[in-house]
Amino acid sequence: MRIDKKEVKKLMEKYQLTEEEATKLWLEDEGYEINEEVEEMTRKAKINKTGAKASAIDKTKKKKKGGSKYKAPTEKQELYQFLVEKIKEKYENVEIMNENKLIGVQVGDLFFKIDVIKHTKKGK
């Protein structure tokens, strides 16, 4: 085994260690020696299942269920109903895929989707 003296000097300067302490630290970091204290902490962490996934999030809090439902503007609902009625007058295979949003229409071998989207004005 060859000890990297440059790395040992960096450790000495960074942590204000003696050469012996820095060499020991380098050997532990490189896996040549085992630090019993670190091994004990690692063993305990594995038992407690702590590690990279551990977080400070309080898991006792419950998430809200449901939440508010989207209600389409009246104009959009009216337009959607108008489109559905007019398309049903002309074609038989009309499918409401998503209320107030998507209409599916089968025309012969072709299938079309019509998406009703309300755009908002961009602010300055």
Secondary structure as the mmCIF struct_conf table of DSSP 4:
data_model
#
loop_
_struct_conf.conf_type_id
_struct_conf.id
_struct_conf.beg_label_comp_id
_struct_conf.beg_label_asym_id
_struct_conf.beg_label_seq_id
_struct_conf.end_label_comp_id
_struct_conf.end_label_asym_id
_struct_conf.end_label_seq_id
HELX_RH_AL_P HELX_RH_AL_P1 LYS A 5 TYR A 15
TURN_TY1_P TURN_TY1_P1 GLN A 16 GLN A 16
HELX_RH_AL_P HELX_RH_AL_P2 GLU A 19 ASP A 29
TURN_TY1_P TURN_TY1_P2 GLU A 30 GLY A 31
BEND BEND1 TYR A 32 GLU A 33
HELX_RH_AL_P HELX_RH_AL_P3 GLU A 36 ASN A 48
TURN_TY1_P TURN_TY1_P3 LYS A 49 LYS A 49
BEND BEND2 GLY A 51 GLY A 51
TURN_TY1_P TURN_TY1_P4 ALA A 52 LYS A 53
TURN_TY1_P TURN_TY1_P5 LYS A 59 THR A 60
BEND BEND3 LYS A 61 LYS A 61
HELX_LH_PP_P HELX_LH_PP_P1 LYS A 62 LYS A 65
BEND BEND4 GLY A 66 GLY A 66
HELX_LH_PP_P HELX_LH_PP_P2 SER A 68 TYR A 70
HELX_RH_AL_P HELX_RH_AL_P4 THR A 74 LYS A 90
BEND BEND5 GLU A 92 GLU A 92
STRN STRN1 VAL A 94 ASN A 98
TURN_TY1_P TURN_TY1_P6 GLU A 99 LYS A 101
STRN STRN2 LEU A 102 VAL A 107
TURN_TY1_P TURN_TY1_P7 GLY A 108 ASP A 109
STRN STRN3 LEU A 110 ASP A 115
HELX_LH_PP_P HELX_LH_PP_P3 LYS A 121 GLY A 123
#
